[in-house]
């Protein structure tokens, strides 16, 4: 399993189902289970520095020369 670090508030939005797309500047060929972790950045009402949820990465779409939608 691979892991991806997000800001704690974004990681919690993924857990809640409010965030279903993550934008990155790099491509991955990986598909499958992806562990979403909260970075150590302290944001009120979040738990920084922890694994939050496992999601399934189904596809990555190229948006332009420097952006990919995971």
C-alpha positions in Angstrom: 0.0 0.0 0.0 1.2 3.5 -0.8 0.5 6.6 1.3 -0.2 10.2 0.6 0.2 13.1 3.0 -2.3 15.9 3.1 -2.9 18.9 5.3 -4.9 17.7 8.3 -8.1 19.6 7.3 -8.0 18.1 3.8 -7.3 14.6 5.2 -10.4 14.9 7.4 -12.4 16.1 4.4 -11.4 12.9 2.6 -12.6 10.9 5.6 -15.9 12.7 5.6 -16.4 12.1 1.8 -16.3 15.8 1.1 -13.1 15.7 -0.8 -12.9 13.0 -3.6 -10.2 14.6 -5.8 -6.6 15.5 -4.9 -4.6 17.7 -7.3 -0.9 17.0 -7.6 1.9 18.2 -9.9 3.1 14.6 -10.6 1.7 11.5 -12.2 1.6 8.0 -10.7 0.9 4.7 -12.3 -0.2 3.2 -9.0 -3.8 2.2 -8.6 -5.3 0.6 -5.5 -5.5 1.2 -1.8 -3.9 4.5 -0.7 -3.4 5.5 3.0 -4.2 9.2 3.6 -2.1 10.7 6.3 -2.4 14.1 8.0 0.8 16.1 8.0 2.2 17.5 11.2 0.9 21.0 10.4 -1.3 22.1 13.3 -4.8 23.2 12.4 -7.5 23.6 15.0 -10.0 20.7 15.3 -7.8 18.2 13.5 -5.3 15.6 14.6 -2.0 16.2 12.8 0.6 13.6 12.1 -1.7 10.5 12.0 -3.0 8.1 9.4 -6.6 9.0 8.8 -8.3 6.8 6.2 -7.6 4.3 3.4 -9.1 5.1 0.0 -8.9 3.5 -3.3 -7.1 5.4 -6.1 -9.0 4.4 -9.3 -7.6 6.9 -11.9 -5.3 9.8 -12.4 -6.3 12.4 -15.1 -4.0 14.9 -16.7 -5.4 18.4 -16.5 -2.6 20.4 -18.1 1.2 20.3 -18.3 1.7 20.5 -14.5 -1.5 19.3 -12.9 -3.0 15.8 -12.3 -6.3 15.0 -10.7 -6.1 11.9 -8.5 
